[in-house]
Amino acid sequence: MNWLRAILICDRDPLFREALRNFLLAAGYSQVEVAATIRVALTMLRRNVYGHILIGGSRTFVRERRLAAVARRRQPQARILFLASGDDRPAMKSDPFECVIKEQAFSILLALM
């Protein structure tokens, strides 16, 4: 597996998660794995190395921030991006991680990666 092109998507929304996975596969990323829960994402982080980790969040982003911190410790080379809805963006202003608005993800994500 070429870890630079490997992507992990962790998001609870199955439609968004699978649409994003298919979008990235169509863009040429050959290894795009998905996790519906943080627990599954943590297991995947133990087994594989990723170049990008995309974390979808809830309003408070507490658990998602913990996942990002663990991912940063385990895989410091990975680029971590939060996926937040436009309404949740104010909660993300103080985060050290980059944030992509879900409603704009399909138009700007490839340029960021």
N, C-alpha and C positions, 0 to 999 in steps of 0.2 A: 504494500500500500504506500503510495506517495503521500506522506502526511501533510505536505503543503497544500495539496488539493483535497484533502479529506475534511469533511464538514460534519459537525454534530448540530442538530436542531433540537432544542428542547422547548416544546410549547404544548399547552393543554388543548388548544383548539385543533381538532383533527383535520378540518377542512383547510385551515391556513397552513398547518404543518405539512400536509401532503402536497398542497399547491406549491409551497415554497420548495419542497424537495424536488418535485417534478420540474419546476422552473430552473433550479440549479443543475439538475441532471441535463436538461436541454441546453444549458449554457456551456456544457462541457466538463463539469465537475463529475468525476467518475465514482467517487465515494461520498455519498450523502446519506448519513444515518439519522434516524429520528428517535426521539424519546418523548413519551407523553407525560412522564413524571420526572421529578428531580431525582428520585431514588434510582430509576432506570438510567438516567443520565450519569449519575455517579458511578454506577457499575460499568457503563461504557467507557468512562474516562479512565477507569482502572485497566481496561483491556486494550484500548486503542489510543493512538496519538493523532491529534487533529491539528490542522492549520487554522481552522476557524471554528468557533463555538458560538452559536446563535441561541440566545436565551429569551424566550417570550415570558412576559410577566403579568402579574396582577397589580392591582392598585398600589399596594404597599411595597412590593418588590423585596420583601424581607428574605424569603426563602431563595429567591432568585439571586440576590446579592451573596448569600452564603454559597450557593452553587458556583457563582463566578469566582469567589475567593478561593474555593477549593480547586477549581479548574486552573486558576492562576498559579497556585502552589504546585500542582501536579504537572502542569503543562505550560511553563512560562513562555514558550515560543508561540503559543496559540494567540490569535487575535480574538478577543471576546467582544461580542456586540449584543446589546439588549434590544429586544423587539418590543416596543410599547405602542399602545394605541395613542392617538393624538390627545385624548382626554387625560392620559396618564403621564404625559411628558413633563409637567411641572414637578412631579415627584422624582424625576430622574436628574434634575439639574445639578445636584451635588455629587453625582456618581463619577468615579474615576473611569468608568467604562463608557465606551461610545454607545449611543442610542440611535436606533433607526425606527422611525414611525412606521407601524405596520401598514398603514394606508398608502405609504410611499415606497414600501420595501421593493416592490417589483420594478420600480423605475430607477432606484438609486443604489440598490444593494450591490450589483455587479461592479459598479464604479468604485465602491468602497473596498471591495475585496481585491 
